[in-house]
Amino acid sequence: MKAIERPMIRAVVMLALAAAAATGYALPQPKTENGITYVSGGIGADEAKAMLAEAMRYPLSAVFFANRNNEYLADVEVTITDNAGREVLSAISEGPIMLLEIPAGRYTVEAEVGGKTLRRTVQVWEDSPQQIGFHWPRF
């Protein structure tokens, strides 16, 4: 990833989180796999705002977007492995935002859409929510 892309991704995620206000909009139903509860969605402005506002309550959140206009993506295949290489989650993010209730630890998160896979390594802390962005420059 180019050095300039990391600050841009971080800025997009942080601006979205800062701009999100509590909307009272119901979040999508949570799902659980291998003890990890997650919520995916963010289709439509109201749901996206509600999810971004809720993101600070989850240890890990991911945002998926593409192209120069940072268009949100849905139907992203997400695979998370722990530091020992064990797969702890394999799921489809139904929208551009995925919130994960995941234990503290070091993880590799892979996101695949349209046959293109991006990978991020993240350290999840107990008391410090982490946000990661996945940006496909050309889609």
N, CA, C and O of each residue as an XYZ file, in Angstrom:
556
protein
N       0.858     -1.160      0.000
C       0.000      0.000      0.000
C       0.905      1.223      0.000
O       1.859      1.278      0.776
N       0.634      2.181     -0.832
C       1.411      3.393     -0.904
C       1.273      4.166      0.400
O       0.230      4.124      1.054
N       2.331      4.866      0.768
C       2.345      5.606      2.024
C       1.228      6.639      2.098
O       0.693      6.884      3.179
N       0.871      7.236      0.995
C      -0.170      8.264      0.997
C      -1.566      7.670      1.191
O      -2.463      8.362      1.670
N      -1.764      6.402      0.827
C      -3.079      5.775      0.951
C      -3.451      5.522      2.407
O      -4.620      5.670      2.762
N      -2.510      5.150      3.258
C      -2.815      4.873      4.667
C      -3.409      6.087      5.371
O      -4.456      5.963      6.006
N      -2.771      7.267      5.279
C      -3.394      8.434      5.927
C      -4.758      8.767      5.330
O      -5.652      9.214      6.048
N      -4.927      8.557      4.029
C      -6.208      8.850      3.397
C      -7.291      7.912      3.937
O      -8.395      8.355      4.254
N      -6.982      6.636      4.039
C      -7.944      5.664      4.557
C      -8.296      6.019      5.998
O      -9.470      6.043      6.366
N      -7.291      6.291      6.799
C      -7.529      6.644      8.197
C      -8.394      7.905      8.288
O      -9.304      7.978      9.114
N      -8.109      8.890      7.444
C      -8.886     10.141      7.463
C     -10.340      9.892      7.085
O     -11.247     10.441      7.710
N     -10.570      9.055      6.050
C     -11.945      8.759      5.628
C     -12.704      8.074      6.757
O     -13.842      8.440      7.053
N     -12.086      7.085      7.385
C     -12.753      6.357      8.467
C     -13.009      7.287      9.647
O     -14.109      7.292     10.199
N     -12.015      8.067     10.038
C     -12.178      8.940     11.195
C     -13.197     10.050     10.931
O     -13.973     10.399     11.820
N     -13.200     10.606      9.715
C     -14.196     11.624      9.393
C     -15.603     11.045      9.423
O     -16.540     11.676      9.911
N     -15.733      9.846      8.897
C     -17.055      9.214      8.908
C     -17.513      8.961     10.339
O     -18.681      9.164     10.669
N     -16.586      8.517     11.187
C     -16.953      8.280     12.585
C     -17.296      9.588     13.289
O     -18.249      9.647     14.065
N     -16.529     10.623     13.024
C     -16.783     11.907     13.678
C     -18.093     12.520     13.202
O     -18.788     13.178     13.975
N     -18.431     12.310     11.938
C     -19.643     12.913     11.381
C     -20.905     12.145     11.758
O     -22.012     12.678     11.680
N     -20.734     10.909     12.162
C     -21.909     10.094     12.476
C     -22.551     10.541     13.783
O     -21.874     10.711     14.797
N     -23.820     10.720     13.744
C     -24.568     11.080     14.955
C     -25.525      9.947     15.265
O     -25.927      9.201     14.372
N     -25.888      9.818     16.527
C     -26.865      8.795     16.898
C     -28.171      9.101     16.171
O     -28.711     10.201     16.285
N     -28.664      8.133     15.436
C     -29.839      8.369     14.604
C     -31.071      7.655     15.116
O     -32.182      7.965     14.686
N     -30.907      6.717     16.012
C     -32.051      5.932     16.447
C     -32.418      4.860     15.431
O     -33.372      4.113     15.647
N     -31.691      4.770     14.344
C     -31.944      3.795     13.299
C     -31.507      2.427     13.797
O     -30.424      2.294     14.368
N     -32.324      1.422     13.591
C     -32.003      0.062     14.048
C     -30.859     -0.519     13.223
O     -30.841     -0.416     11.996
N     -29.926     -1.119     13.911
C     -28.814     -1.779     13.237
C     -29.267     -3.118     12.671
O     -30.259     -3.687     13.127
N     -28.536     -3.622     11.673
C     -28.829     -4.982     11.194
C     -28.644     -5.987     12.323
O     -27.946     -5.715     13.300
N     -29.268     -7.136     12.183
C     -29.185     -8.184     13.202
C     -27.753     -8.712     13.313
O     -27.118     -8.984     12.294
N     -27.239     -8.860     14.538
C     -25.908     -9.444     14.706
C     -25.918    -10.934     14.392
O     -26.933    -11.617     14.526
N     -24.762    -11.407     13.973
C     -24.546    -12.835     13.714
C     -23.339    -13.263     14.533
O     -22.511    -12.434     14.909
N     -23.241    -14.565     14.810
C     -22.125    -15.078     15.589
C     -21.525    -16.286     14.898
O     -22.239    -17.171     14.426
N     -20.188    -16.309     14.846
C     -19.447    -17.455     14.308
C     -18.213    -17.654     15.177
O     -17.464    -16.708     15.423
N     -18.001    -18.879     15.641
C     -16.845    -19.208     16.486
C     -16.711    -18.262     17.676
O     -15.599    -17.920     18.076
N     -17.830    -17.843     18.238
C     -17.810    -16.967     19.395
C     -17.589    -15.495     19.076
O     -17.532    -14.672     19.989
N     -17.465    -15.151     17.805
C     -17.286    -13.760     17.393
C     -18.610    -13.239     16.865
O     -19.163    -13.774     15.904
N     -19.108    -12.200     17.497
C     -20.352    -11.571     17.064
C     -19.995    -10.408     16.153
O     -19.093     -9.625     16.449
N     -20.716    -10.305     15.039
C     -20.457     -9.219     14.104
C     -21.765     -8.698     13.530
O     -22.778     -9.396     13.496
N     -21.708     -7.463     13.087
C     -22.827     -6.809     12.413
C     -22.269     -6.261     11.118
O     -21.234     -5.594     11.117
N     -22.945     -6.536     10.012
C     -22.502     -5.955      8.745
C     -23.679     -5.274      8.076
O     -24.819     -5.730      8.162
N     -23.383     -4.189      7.419
C     -24.427     -3.422      6.746
C     -23.902     -2.057      6.377
O     -22.753     -1.893      5.966
N     -24.782     -1.076      6.535
C     -24.402      0.280      6.165
C     -24.922      0.677      4.802
O     -24.440      1.632      4.194
N     -25.925     -0.073      4.319
C     -26.550      0.274      3.043
C     -27.522      1.418      3.317
O     -28.417      1.293      4.153
N     -27.350      2.487      2.638
C     -28.202      3.656      2.837
C     -27.615      4.578      3.892
O     -26.923      4.126      4.805
N     -27.886      5.849      3.767
C     -27.284      6.859      4.639
C     -27.646      6.667      6.109
O     -26.775      6.790      6.971
N     -28.912      6.368      6.419
C     -29.323      6.228      7.816
C     -28.644      5.042      8.485
O     -28.147      5.158      9.605
N     -28.623      3.893      7.799
C     -27.992      2.717      8.382
C     -26.484      2.929      8.525
O     -25.899      2.520      9.527
N     -25.853      3.557      7.545
C     -24.415      3.822      7.617
C     -24.098      4.732      8.802
O     -23.147      4.474      9.539
N     -24.876      5.783      8.992
C     -24.650      6.683     10.122
C     -24.814      5.947     11.449
O     -24.011      6.126     12.365
N     -25.847      5.124     11.551
C     -26.086      4.377     12.789
C     -24.930      3.432     13.071
O     -24.484      3.327     14.214
N     -24.440      2.749     12.054
C     -23.345      1.801     12.258
C     -22.056      2.520     12.611
O     -21.319      2.074     13.491
N     -21.776      3.614     11.942
C     -20.551      4.348     12.252
C     -20.601      4.934     13.658
O     -19.576      5.001     14.336
N     -21.767      5.354     14.097
C     -21.912      5.850     15.456
C     -21.691      4.725     16.471
O     -21.154      4.968     17.552
N     -22.090      3.525     16.139
C     -21.975      2.360     17.017
C     -20.562      1.775     17.006
O     -20.205      1.024     17.914
N     -19.761      2.099     16.009
C     -18.442      1.485     15.827
C     -17.535      1.628     17.038
O     -16.733      0.735     17.311
N     -17.643      2.711     17.756
C     -16.765      2.919     18.907
C     -17.076      1.965     20.058
O     -16.317      1.897     21.024
N     -18.170      1.237     19.965
C     -18.529      0.258     21.002
C     -18.021     -1.141     20.670
O     -18.187     -2.066     21.465
N     -17.411     -1.297     19.515
C     -16.890     -2.589     19.082
C     -15.365     -2.534     19.053
O     -14.796     -1.510     18.674
N     -14.695     -3.617     19.445
C     -13.232     -3.623     19.428
C     -12.628     -3.438     18.033
O     -11.523     -2.911     17.900
N     -13.354     -3.871     16.993
C     -12.820     -3.769     15.636
C     -13.932     -3.412     14.670
O     -15.026     -3.975     14.727
N     -13.646     -2.476     13.787
C     -14.585     -2.158     12.713
C     -13.804     -2.055     11.406
O     -12.638     -1.661     11.385
N     -14.471     -2.418     10.329
C     -13.858     -2.371      8.999
C     -14.806     -1.654      8.045
O     -16.026     -1.794      8.127
N     -14.209     -0.880      7.137
C     -14.973     -0.167      6.120
C     -14.386     -0.555      4.765
O     -13.169     -0.598      4.590
N     -15.277     -0.836      3.804
C     -14.872     -1.301      2.485
C     -15.298     -0.284      1.428
O     -16.477      0.053      1.324
N     -14.327      0.208      0.639
C     -14.657      1.189     -0.383
C     -13.691      1.070     -1.555
O     -12.637      0.443     -1.449
N     -14.074      1.692     -2.689
C     -13.302      1.515     -3.917
C     -13.287      2.779     -4.763
O     -14.064      3.713     -4.567
N     -12.376      2.758     -5.697
C     -12.233      3.782     -6.726
C     -11.856      5.134     -6.147
O     -11.715      5.292     -4.935
N     -11.699      6.088     -7.019
C     -11.296      7.439     -6.610
C     -12.352      8.129     -5.770
O     -12.028      8.970     -4.932
N     -13.613      7.783     -5.984
C     -14.705      8.426     -5.256
C     -14.991      7.768     -3.915
O     -15.935      8.152     -3.224
N     -14.186      6.782     -3.543
C     -14.373      6.058     -2.269
C     -15.792      5.524     -2.136
O     -16.427      5.685     -1.094
N     -16.286      4.890     -3.189
C     -17.632      4.310     -3.190
C     -17.667      3.116     -2.240
O     -16.793      2.249     -2.277
N     -18.682      3.086     -1.396
C     -18.856      1.969     -0.481
C     -19.110      0.674     -1.255
O     -19.743      0.677     -2.311
N     -18.600     -0.437     -0.701
C     -18.784     -1.758     -1.308
C     -19.577     -2.667     -0.379
O     -19.492     -2.549      0.844
N     -20.347     -3.571     -0.967
C     -21.090     -4.593     -0.219
C     -20.682     -5.965     -0.734
O     -19.963     -6.090     -1.725
N     -21.160     -6.987     -0.038
C     -20.885     -8.383     -0.410
C     -19.388     -8.675     -0.483
O     -18.897     -9.263     -1.447
N     -18.684     -8.253      0.550
C     -17.240     -8.459      0.663
C     -17.001     -9.715      1.487
O     -17.544     -9.855      2.583
N     -16.187    -10.630      0.962
C     -15.827    -11.841      1.700
C     -14.729    -11.486      2.701
O     -13.665    -11.000      2.319
N     -14.995    -11.733      3.982
C     -14.060    -11.382      5.042
C     -13.600    -12.654      5.751
O     -14.414    -13.474      6.176
N     -12.286    -12.802      5.869
C     -11.706    -13.930      6.588
C     -10.726    -13.367      7.612
O      -9.860    -12.555      7.286
N     -10.882    -13.816      8.855
C      -9.994    -13.351      9.920
C      -9.280    -14.557     10.508
O      -9.904    -15.562     10.848
N      -7.955    -14.439     10.622
C      -7.161    -15.490     11.250
C      -6.439    -14.890     12.446
O      -6.064    -13.718     12.437
N      -6.250    -15.711     13.477
C      -5.553    -15.230     14.666
C      -4.048    -15.335     14.464
O      -3.585    -15.755     13.403
N      -3.292    -14.954     15.479
C      -1.838    -14.926     15.383
C      -1.236    -16.308     15.160
O      -0.118    -16.423     14.657
N      -1.970    -17.362     15.530
C      -1.493    -18.736     15.326
C      -1.873    -19.260     13.938
O      -1.539    -20.394     13.594
N      -2.572    -18.439     13.134
C      -2.966    -18.855     11.795
C      -4.297    -19.581     11.733
O      -4.685    -20.072     10.673
N      -5.009    -19.657     12.862
C      -6.320    -20.315     12.881
C      -7.396    -19.361     12.380
O      -7.441    -18.197     12.779
N      -8.258    -19.861     11.506
C      -9.368    -19.053     11.014
C     -10.403    -18.909     12.120
O     -10.909    -19.903     12.642
N     -10.715    -17.666     12.474
C     -11.693    -17.428     13.527
C     -13.009    -16.894     12.976
O     -14.032    -16.938     13.659
N     -12.987    -16.387     11.736
C     -14.217    -15.890     11.123
C     -14.101    -15.948      9.618
O     -13.084    -15.574      9.034
N     -15.168    -16.425      9.004
C     -15.311    -16.382      7.556
C     -16.750    -15.958      7.291
O     -17.685    -16.707      7.574
N     -16.926    -14.759      6.748
C     -18.275    -14.211      6.604
C     -18.337    -13.271      5.403
O     -17.314    -12.846      4.865
N     -19.552    -12.967      5.005
C     -19.797    -11.983      3.955
C     -20.296    -10.710      4.633
O     -21.277    -10.738      5.377
N     -19.621     -9.608      4.374
C     -20.122     -8.332      4.872
C     -21.174     -7.860      3.878
O     -20.873     -7.577      2.719
N     -22.400     -7.781      4.347
C     -23.525     -7.453      3.478
C     -23.570     -5.980      3.102
O     -24.355     -5.571      2.246
N     -22.737     -5.200      3.738
C     -22.662     -3.777      3.434
C     -21.231     -3.312      3.590
O     -20.335     -4.121      3.832
N     -21.007     -2.016      3.452
C     -19.649     -1.493      3.478
C     -19.034     -1.366      4.866
O     -17.865     -1.001      4.991
N     -19.807     -1.664      5.911
C     -19.305     -1.509      7.276
C     -19.503     -2.828      8.023
O     -20.570     -3.439      7.957
N     -18.462     -3.253      8.730
C     -18.541     -4.472      9.531
C     -18.015     -4.154     10.923
O     -16.895     -3.667     11.079
N     -18.833     -4.433     11.931
C     -18.464     -4.228     13.327
C     -18.250     -5.592     13.957
O     -19.080     -6.488     13.801
N     -17.135     -5.755     14.671
C     -16.774     -7.071     15.195
C     -16.498     -7.023     16.691
O     -15.705     -6.211     17.168
N     -17.163     -7.902     17.414
C     -16.918     -8.113     18.839
C     -15.931     -9.267     18.909
O     -16.319    -10.436     18.905
N     -14.653     -8.923     18.973
C     -13.585     -9.906     18.860
C     -12.625     -9.736     20.040
O     -12.352     -8.606     20.443
N     -12.112    -10.822     20.597
C     -11.211    -10.699     21.750
C      -9.923     -9.959     21.391
O      -9.524     -9.910     20.228
N      -9.291     -9.394     22.397
C      -8.000     -8.737     22.197
C      -7.016     -9.738     21.604
O      -7.026    -10.916     21.962
N      -6.176     -9.270     20.706
C      -5.177    -10.120     20.070
C      -4.737     -9.538     18.744
O      -5.205     -8.482     18.319
N      -3.838    -10.241     18.107
C      -3.313     -9.833     16.799
C      -3.978    -10.698     15.734
O      -4.012    -11.923     15.850
N      -4.506    -10.050     14.698
C      -5.257    -10.750     13.663
C      -4.822    -10.308     12.268
O      -4.326     -9.199     12.069
N      -5.023    -11.204     11.319
C      -4.906    -10.865      9.907
C      -6.314    -10.891      9.344
O      -7.037    -11.877      9.482
N      -6.692     -9.788      8.707
C      -8.021     -9.660      8.121
C      -7.853     -9.589      6.612
O      -7.149     -8.721      6.096
N      -8.505    -10.506      5.911
C      -8.506    -10.500      4.455
C      -9.899    -10.145      3.976
O     -10.898    -10.650      4.488
N      -9.949     -9.267      2.985
C     -11.221     -8.868      2.385
C     -11.107     -9.082      0.884
O     -10.158     -8.626      0.247
N     -12.097     -9.788      0.325
C     -12.065    -10.114     -1.101
C     -13.360     -9.681     -1.766
O     -14.455     -9.955     -1.276
N     -13.211     -9.008     -2.878
C     -14.357     -8.615     -3.683
C     -13.913     -8.609     -5.144
O     -12.845     -8.097     -5.478
N     -14.739     -9.177     -5.997
C     -14.424     -9.201     -7.423
C     -13.118     -9.896     -7.746
O     -12.449     -9.539     -8.716
N     -12.744    -10.888     -6.941
C     -11.509    -11.628     -7.192
C     -10.251    -10.915     -6.731
O      -9.148    -11.412     -6.960
N     -10.387     -9.760     -6.085
C      -9.233     -9.007     -5.594
C      -9.233     -9.026     -4.068
O     -10.203     -8.622     -3.428
N      -8.127     -9.502     -3.499
C      -8.019     -9.641     -2.054
C      -7.051     -8.617     -1.484
O      -5.955     -8.418     -2.009
N      -7.469     -7.975     -0.409
C      -6.603     -7.076      0.353
C      -6.423     -7.671      1.738
O      -7.314     -8.347      2.253
N      -5.267     -7.417      2.339
C      -4.953     -8.003      3.645
C      -4.449     -6.901      4.577
O      -3.677     -6.029      4.177
N      -4.903     -6.964      5.824
C      -4.447     -6.049      6.863
C      -4.143     -6.864      8.118
O      -4.818     -7.850      8.412
N      -3.131     -6.440      8.840
C      -2.830     -7.013     10.146
C      -3.204     -5.952     11.167
O      -2.881     -4.775     11.002
N      -3.884     -6.375     12.221
C      -4.364     -5.426     13.221
C      -4.191     -6.002     14.618
O      -4.401     -7.191     14.853
N      -3.804     -5.132     15.531
C      -3.742     -5.488     16.950
C      -5.005     -4.940     17.592
O      -5.236     -3.731     17.584
N      -5.820     -5.822     18.146
C      -7.049     -5.423     18.817
C      -6.760     -5.352     20.309
O      -6.237     -6.298     20.898
N      -7.106     -4.225     20.908
C      -6.911     -3.999     22.327
C      -8.255     -4.057     23.033
O      -9.293     -3.800     22.424
N      -8.238     -4.392     24.306
C      -9.462     -4.496     25.092
C     -10.214     -3.171     25.200
O     -11.442     -3.143     25.114
N      -9.490     -2.089     25.386
C     -10.128     -0.812     25.694
C      -9.891      0.282     24.647
O     -10.059      1.466     24.939
N      -9.506     -0.103     23.449
C      -9.209      0.880     22.410
C      -9.709      0.374     21.055
O      -9.010     -0.383     20.381
N     -10.910      0.785     20.656
C     -11.459      0.303     19.383
C     -10.532      0.603     18.206
O      -9.961      1.689     18.107
N     -10.398     -0.368     17.330
C      -9.553     -0.232     16.146
C     -10.437     -0.160     14.909
O     -11.443     -0.863     14.810
N     -10.056      0.689     13.975
C     -10.759      0.774     12.696
C      -9.758      0.487     11.581
O      -8.632      0.984     11.589
N     -10.197     -0.326     10.625
C      -9.358     -0.582      9.464
C     -10.179     -0.303      8.209
O     -11.380     -0.568      8.155
N      -9.511      0.227      7.224
C     -10.159      0.503      5.956
C      -9.557     -0.338      4.852
O      -8.347     -0.558      4.804
N     -10.413     -0.800      3.973
C      -9.986     -1.565      2.801
C     -10.390     -0.766      1.576
O     -11.579     -0.572      1.323
N      -9.403     -0.300      0.811
C      -9.682      0.519     -0.366
C      -9.085     -0.152     -1.605
O      -7.875     -0.357     -1.702
N      -9.958     -0.482     -2.535
C      -9.546     -1.020     -3.819
C      -9.460      0.166     -4.780
O     -10.487      0.757     -5.112
N      -8.238      0.530     -5.238
C      -8.094      1.730     -6.071
C      -8.830      1.657     -7.406
O      -9.345      2.662     -7.896
N      -8.874      0.476     -7.982
C      -9.599      0.310     -9.253
C     -10.491     -0.912     -9.126
O     -10.035     -2.005     -8.789
N     -11.730     -0.712     -9.393
C     -12.654     -1.831     -9.253
C     -13.576     -1.876    -10.437
O     -14.438     -2.751    -10.515
